[in-house]
């Protein structure tokens, strides 16, 4: 797969600096590979994120999400068919390249986190108060900062712009203002119940190289809860 690396040779420096980089690549993020439609969606998403902080900004984000979904961070199997609009990058993980199964980084426009042969979601495992293990699909490379209304809450960032992402156990999500007032995130020893469930992961064996556990504030129980997540590479 060929990825475009752009070098700018513009005679007028001020002119070059005034142009957002993504506009020079059909709207696509730096060094990515995506269709014209995906690039257009990405550019429209970013233009909303770049608005000043107010209620109208998050109203527009919610309207965009309802119509087009959000660019959800996943991994992608290039040999599988997929109809969703997506943005792709090579993974920097050695274990994601030949001779093992090829795995790419991806931002895929999704309205819900549905099962897919081509899309590989990151996962988080959590113990509920009864001791039952709950599994969530979560964005690649992000750790939740809070549990609220039985949702994992993430503080997402794109090109210096922030928004909140709330994800339920059944794969539904919503966007919001960035979460505030969390109680911190602490690395902890993984409970045996989560370790056992992690060994049952049914994705490609080369997706993760390890796993780790964090303790985050659960606003529903007013206690800290432990979350286990996979580590894709070192």
C-alpha positions, 0 to 999 in steps of 0.5 A: 500500500502506498502512502502519500508524503507531501513536501511543500515547495511554495514560493510565498511562505506566508501563503503556505502558512495560511493553508491548513495542511489537510486541504493539500491532500483532498482533506485527508490527515497528514501522510494518510490514505483515504478517498475524496469522500472520506477526506471531505468528511474529515475536513468537515468534522475538523471545521466543526471541532475548530469552532469556538467553545459554545453550545452551538459547536457541540450541537453541530458535532452531534448533528454531524455524528447522527448523519455521518458518524465520527472518525472512530479510531480502530485497526483495519485488515486490508484484505477484508472488504469494508463499505465504510468511509475510512482513513488509513495509515501504516502501523508503526508496530512491527507485529502488525506487518509481514510475515505476520497478518497485516494490520493498518491504523484506521479512522473509520466513520461509524454511527455505531460500533458494530461487528465487522470482519475488516474493523478491529476495535480496541477493547476494555474489560471492566469488573462491575460491582457484582464481579461480572466482567463487562467488555467495551469497544473503545478507540485505539490508543486512548484510555477512558478518564471516567465511568458515568451512566454506565458509559466509558468516557474519553477525552478525545483530541484531534489536531489540538481540538478536544471533545468528550466521547461516551461509549456504552457496553452495546457499542452506542456512543455520543459526543459531548464537551470534554469531560472535567473533574475526573479523579485521576488515572492510576496504573494497578495490578490486573485482577485475575478475573480480567486476566482470564477474560483477556486470554479469550480474545478472539482477534488476530494474535499479533494485534496486541503484544501485552496488556495493562490495567488502570484504575479510573473513577466510577461516578456511578458507584463513587469508587474507583474501577479497574479497566484492562486494555490491550497494548498493541506494541511497545 
